[in-house]
Every structure is written in structure tokens, then in C-alpha cells.
């Protein structure tokens, strides 16, 4: 796999039996923006591989991050470790506003995409002031149908599409 910068550097110096196949643009973990991806194809070598493990390879709604997360490696590792445990179903990050809880959660979610086969989803609950809207907001983020949004809404009556 190569990036556009690598493609520019090598395209005029490839052997006659080699080419760069354009694989399209995709979001890769730990990169801020989508990247153009190229595959080196050489005669007499396999040219088909499993799909790339990109942010699009698992269901998610994670927003692209505009900046890298710096200096929170320990917190990310701890949160990832906790969420990989079979006995942990929910992890709450708490603290004063502006301390980076959401950014930390988004990084943890991106790092765990390969762990959860049904996907990882971000649900913004901060703007919600009515507690009865929490379930509806979560259902919308998960694209679950059959939610009326009232206090009598029962989770067991939900279905995903």
C-alpha cells in the first residue's frame, strides 16, 4: 500500500512488470484525513488481498478528527483495555468540560474498530436536556427503527436495519 507522495516518487522508476493500482480514497486509523491508496502489483505475485482494514471496513459513524491526539497514550490504552474485557459493557469518562473527554472517547473508539465486529458508534448526548430523548438519540445514531421516543419506550422492542 502506498500514499500519493510515495506514488509520485516511484511511478517513473517502477520495473516494466510492476504497476501501481489505484485503490481509491479511504480513512486510515491514526490519520487525520482520507488518503488516496495505491497497491503495488508485480507480475507473478498475488494481486488480490483481503479488504484493507480501514475506518470504513467496520460499521461506524466516527467523525474525522482534525488533529492528532497527543499525550494521552496511557488513557487511551487503559480505556481500550477496559472495553476489551468481557465483563465491561459501559465505560464512563467524567471530568470538567473542556478536558478532552470526547476527543479521548473518539480516539478509543477508532482504536477499537477492529475489536467490535458490529461496529463502533459515537452518540452525542451533551446537547440532550430531556432524559426521555436519550434512548431515541442513541437509536438514531445506531440507525435502529421502531423508536417512538417516549418514557414508555422499551429497548427489547427495537430492531436494527
N, C-alpha and C positions, 0 to 999 in steps of 0.2 A: 504494500500500500504506500502511496506517495502523495504528497501535497502538491499544490500548484508551483510552489517555489522549487521543489525537487524536480518536478516535471520540466520546468523551464531550463534547469541546469543540465539535465541528462538527455533531453529529447533529440538533440543533434549528435549525440555520442553513443547511441544505442547500437549494438551489433545488428547486422542485417536480419537475423532471425528473432529479434526481440521488438516488442512494441508496448506502448502504454495504453491500456484500455481505460476509458473514462467510465467511472463507476457512479457518477453523479455527485450531488452535494448531500451531506448528512452532518448531523450533530454528533460529535465525538465527546465522550466523557472527559472532563477536565479542560475542554477548550471552550472559549467564550462564545464563538460564533460558528455557524456551519462552515464546513470546509469542503472544497472540491477534492474528490478522492480518485486516485488512479491506481490501477493494478498492473504490475509488470508481467507481461505474457511472453514466454520464451518457448520456441518450438521444442517439441519432445518433452515438455514438462507439463504437469497438470495445469489446466487453466480455469477449472471450476472448483470453487471452495464454498464452504458453508457461508451463509449471510454474515456480514460484518456485525459485530456487537456494538451497535450504536444506540443513541438515546431513542431512536425510532424503532429499534428491534423489540422492545417491550412496551406494552401499553403505558402511557404516562401523559400527563398534562404539564410537565415541569417547564416553567418559563426559562428561556435562555438567560444566563447570568451575564451581566455586562462587565464584571470584573472578577478576577480570580479570588478565591478565599485564601487569605494569607494568615498564618499564625494560629490557626485553630485545629491543627492536626490532631492534638490529643483529644479534644472534644468530639471531633468527627469520628475518630477511632472508637472512643467509648460508646457513643450513640450507636454506631454500626454494630459493635459487639453486642450491645444490649438487644437491639432489634433482631439479631440473628438467633437469639435464644428462643426455644420452643415455648417457654413459659412467659414470654413478654409479648403482649399484644398491643400495647399502647405505651408511648414514651412522651411525656410532657416536658417541654422546655419552658422554664419560667424565669422571669427576671424583669427588670425595669425596661420600659420602652426604649428602643434605640440601641440596645446592646448586641444586636445581631442574631437574635433567636430565629427569625425567619430565614435569614441567609444561611445560618448553620443548618437548619432543617432541610433547606433545598439542596445543600451540598451532600448531606447524609442521604437524602432521597436519591440523588443522582448516583452516588456511590453504591447504593443497594439495588439498583435496577436489575442487575443480573441475579440477585438473590430471590426476588419475588416474581414468579412466572406470570402472575395475573396483573402485574404492573405496580406502579407507584404513582400516587396522585397527590397533588397539592390542593388543599381546601383552605381558602382564606376565611377565617372565622372572625377576625378582628372587626370587620365592619358590621357584624351581626349584633343587634341590640335586643332582639326578641328571641328568647330561648327556644320558642316553638319553631323558629326558622333554621335551627342548626341542622336537623335531620334533612330538611329539604335542600339546604345548601350543600351538604355532603352528597346527597343523591344526585344533584345536578352535576357536581364535579366528576362523579363516577359514571355519569350517563345512565343512571338507574331510572326506569319508568315505573309508574304506579304510585307516585307520591302525591298526596293532596296537601301536605304541609301543616296539618292541624296538630293539636296536642294529642289527639287520639290515634295518630299515625303509628302503625305497628311495623317494626323492621322486618318481621317474618313475612309480610305481605309484599315485599319488594321483589322486583326481578330486573336483571340486567339485560340489555340488548346488545 
